């Protein structure tokens, strides 16, 4: 059973930066590099929102419109880790950030890490 654990969340002022990490473990038939990886977030009272995605090799990325130019997704397949560098944080970036791994029609989710942007 693949296990995803997010870390790095916290409280930051508007304009600040945070880096989130997602550590993956529990691979049996496949490896971390067999999974496309995504970040999602969910603010209180709102639906889960796509933030960013990265291909299995890390050679292509896409971003949600609200974070383009401010967030950077990356991965280190040797370490079984994925990252989200978040710069120029805004109040509306507040929420629980989730790591998601996808392979074919299946996928796994972490339990999330809270990011709070507050003055």
Secondary structure, DSSP 8 states (H G I E B T S, - for coil): --EEEEE--EEE-TT--EEEEEEEE--SSS-GGGSEEEEEEE-TTS--EEEEEE-TTS--EEE-TTTTTTEEEEEETTTTEEEEEE-S--GGG-EEEEEEEEETTEEEE---EEEEE--
